[in-house]
Each structure stands twice: as C-alpha cells, then as structure tokens.
C-alpha cells in the first residue's frame, strides 16, 4: 500500500505538468513542450512573413556581409557601403522560403566535411527588425541527385542544408535549389552591378552631357509625353526614348571595384560623358559620369555614380557580339543585359527627336492643296461625312483615284525623315528650298494649317521644311514619288463605264486571229457573230460572250499616264488588239439617235513572255493608261471553243 506522502507527490507532479502544458498552450503552441512538428519530404523548411525581414547576415569563405532593407531598398552595410543587387536579395529569400525537403539525414549519419557543412564555409541568417532569427542555416555543397518538378518536368539541383536555429535541429537536409553563385568571388555578386537604379514610371528628366552638346529630356507628369527641352524644344521619337530608358535600366557593369582600387583619368582629360536622371519629387539628380576609354581599341570604360561615390563601374563600351552557329543563328544565348553598351545608347538630339515629317493623323485631314512648280495646282477636299474629291480642270469636284489618295495620305502622315541637315538654316539654296519644287498645304478639322515646302539640292537629294521654320529635313527619294502632281494622276482608273443596254456591237481585231464582229440585243440578250465574211452565230458560245461584257464595258485600268508618254506612244503605234464598240446614242426623250463608235487600242509593254501589263488608249481620251495582262487575257477569250 502506497504511503500518503508518495500519493501527495504524484498529485503535485501531475498538477505541475498540467500547469506547464496550460502555459504552453496559452502561448499558442505545444511545440515548446512536445518539440517541433516532424518535417517530411516535400515540406518547406521555413515559413515566415517576408514583410518582417530587415537584415541578412552572410558568410562565405572567410568573408562576412551584412545586408539591410530600408526605405524599400536593400543595401550592403559590410564589408562595403553600397547598394545591394535586388536580384541577389530575392534569390536568397526565394531560396530560403521556397526550398523543399528532398531527403532527411540524422546528424552523425553523414560526413559534414564532405557535405560542405563546416563552420565558416557558407552561412545564412535572416533577422527581423528586433534581431530575432527568422531562418539560420549552413549551406553545403550540391548533392548528387536532382529533383524533377512534377508539373514542368524541370530538373532542379539539390544541396545539403543544416539548420542552426533549433527548430529543425538534429538533422541535415537535402533541399531543392542552389544559390552558391552568390557566395563566389568574395561575395561581390551581392553588389548591384547596375549603375543606375530608377523607376521608369516616376522618372521626370534625363540629361545627357558631352563636351560638344547637352540634351535634356523631360516631361510634366508620369503619363505626359517625353519632350526634348534642350538644346531645342522638340517632339521625341517614342521608340528611341523607350530604348534609351530601357538600356539605362539594364546597363550592367562587367566588374565593380572600390574607388581606392582604380586609377581614373585626371579631371582635365577630355571625352567624359554625363548622364543624369531625376525622379518626380527628387531634389537632386543622380549623375553617372562615364570616363573616356583608355585606348581607342578599348572594349570597356570606367564610370562613377553620384549616389554611390565609393564604387567604380567597368561598363561595356561596345555590345557583346554573339557567336554564330553554321546556320547563322546565335550559338549561345546572351543575357539581354550583356547586349547593352554605352556606344549603343541613343543619346543625341537627332536620335531622340521625332523623325516624322508631320504629326498629322489621317482622320484629321480635311483638305490638301498640291502646288507643283511646273504644273497646275490640284485641290483635294473631304466634305464632313463624305468621301474625298478632286477638283477637275473645269472647276467641278468629282471622285478621285483612291490609290493616289492613299499614297499621299500615307506619305504625309507616316514618312520619317532620314536626317536633319540644319535646325537654323538661313541660306536655303543648298537644299533647293529657296525655290521649292513642290508645296503642300494641309488643312485639318481643328483649323490647323500645315504648309510643307520641298526642294531638291544640287546633289539630287530631296529636302523639306515647314514654312516659316528654319529646320531642314532630309528625305528619302522614294517620298516624292508617292505624291501625284499631275491632274490626270488623280482620275479614277475607270476607262469605260457603258451600260449593256446601250451596246449595239463589238468589233475585235487581234494579231493572229480573224477579225470578229459581234451584234448584241440587250432586250433578249441575243448575239450574232461574223468572222470575216463567215456567219458563226450558231457556233458562238453565248456564256463566253456574256462574260466578255463586264471586263469590256466596265474596263478598269491600273493607272493613267501622261498624254506624251513615249513608251505608250511607241507601243500603241502597232497595237496587238483593237476593239471598236458601237454605242447607242439617245435623245432627250431617251429614244435611240444613232450609233457612236469608240475605239480601244491595247499593246504589250514589252515583247517578253513575262510581260505583266499592257498600254491602252481610248479614241476620245488624250491620256493612255496601263492595264494588267490578266484583264487583257479576259478580253482575248476564245468565243467559239476553237482553242
């Protein structure tokens, strides 16, 4: 029988254990009483709120680093005072929070030296603002096995990892991921190799200064367009500005060094370039000063940045050229940052300015006056809600050639100049603009008038300028060819437009074929056919004859030509095909009043079998026209099935 004292002792122990358990439970966990939960394969080792992270302490091969997160930016406090590469911080944190257990090894079951888990090799400690550990571990070498992602099938390396914070104590883990590269070369990969750190959306200005010039880009708000404000007030080329900002953002040093370790050129050495950026609300610019190259053959240059005074960057002067495979494709994939170089930055006025001839939009244009120096003016207008028209020689507005209009509108709204010979031209003679060969006056629905003058220099180069603005622009020769300066070029390409009920007969003469005359009655769609003196009406394939009507009576060319076009005149002197149409004339009462004969001549543009078009002329028209060989083939159709 137990003694009363022994029974009392059991009661005291039981109460104490219950009290301890209740205290632990009140703290929100029984882990401190019963030990941590068991980690199993596939689990994450660490799970904490990333928002609590304030400090990362790193050690690797005898070098220790302290990294601190403040005001939204990571910086290295030791062994250098510098900005930390955000991708390095992300890499450490993503590895710590994302690494998963691949295998669990009790301590003593593996040689820690061979696993690379000796003190002083690679250590990581992540703390909150109060200095409490969120994760502390030693990082060993890579293991021999790979983890295969079940979804992507990607093979992921694994490493040995030994927690040092007690929660996972007593075990060594093989976990997924690898961040060893961050600990190489004395932890230099922790330093941000990007000289400029900025938010493109919040950027207010960019200033580019060299010994010869200074260019300033600025804008009034985050959504406002970029403008050149110095040396002139100019619109910008959006593509070029975006490339400049993207290149500055991606620009990455090949190497980084302490200021005391590098000898920079003396202050009086010419060839420096300064690129300064400023955010909205920022009191001062951040200035990157790029030194001149040490030799003309140098591939890199040194640079310093005002907000990182103790750091020297070695930047690519020339882009890294990819090695090519035998098929001409890149043999190796080069990171986009390595393709950015100082020489590749669009950093001059002419590279950054708007290269468009005008900033007009097609929908805003209401009228255009074309004034050639050697021919009559051509007036085009688009009534509100209507279609474009051209003023004919008689002064009446009529439908115009849509292709000529398309080419003109495209030219004045989309043309990009190829150079800016002068922004303050006084003598316009060298550019042929003292006596313009062509003027365009463009009127918009906003009552804006744009006057453009075009001239040809002594060397044959075409130039343009806005009237009253001394800025001369250089044009590609193809531009002037897009503007139709002759009234006949604005005619619709309809050569004939005859109603079938007005047709009386068709006569066709073709090389190598007998002359053919077709009689036509519209009311019963009947035909007669005579080939020479032979009546072949019974042999005529009516369906083919009917199909001849549309391409012939609604004959449409590709374009009109000048009345004195020498090539057309020579070809049509010996036509390969001749049509004579008998057209019924009608009086005021719509009664037949005779027959009018209209003749169509067609001749190939060349004797080549590959000839693709023909010249044509209507007897009553001074201008010849061009017509496709496909249309001519439809006109030459065999009507009797003799082929």
Secondary structure, DSSP 4 states (H G I P E B T S, - for coil): ---HHHHHHHHHHHHHHHHHHHHHHHTT-SHHHH-PPPP-TT-BS----GGG--EEEEEETTEEEEEEEETTEEEEEESS-EEBPHHHHHHHHHHHHH-BEEEEEETTSS-TTTTT--TTSEEEEEE-TTS-EEEEEEEEEEEEEEEEPTTT--EEEEEEEEE-SSTTTTEEEEEE---GGGGSGGGGGGB---S----GGGEEEEEEE-SS-EEEEE-SSTTSPPEEEESS-EEB-HHHHHHHHHHHHH---SEEEEGGG--PPPTT-S--EEEEEEETT-SS-EEEEEPPPSSTT-SEEEEEETTEEEEEEEEESSPPPPPB-TTSSBSSPPPGGGG--STTS--SHHHHB--BS----GGGEEEEEEEETTS--EEEEE-TTS-EEEE-TTS-EEE--HHHHHHHHHHHHH-B-SEEEESS-S--GGGT-TT-SEEEEEEETTS-EEEEEEEE-TTS-EEEEETT---EEEE-THHHHTS--SGGGGS-SB-----GGGEEEEEEEETTS--EEEEEETTTTEEEEEETTEE-GGG--HHHHHHHHHHHHT-B-SEE--TT-HHHHHHHTT-SEEEEEEEEEE-TTS-EEEEEEEEEEEEES-SSTT--EEEEEETT-SS-EEEEHHHHHHHT--SSS--
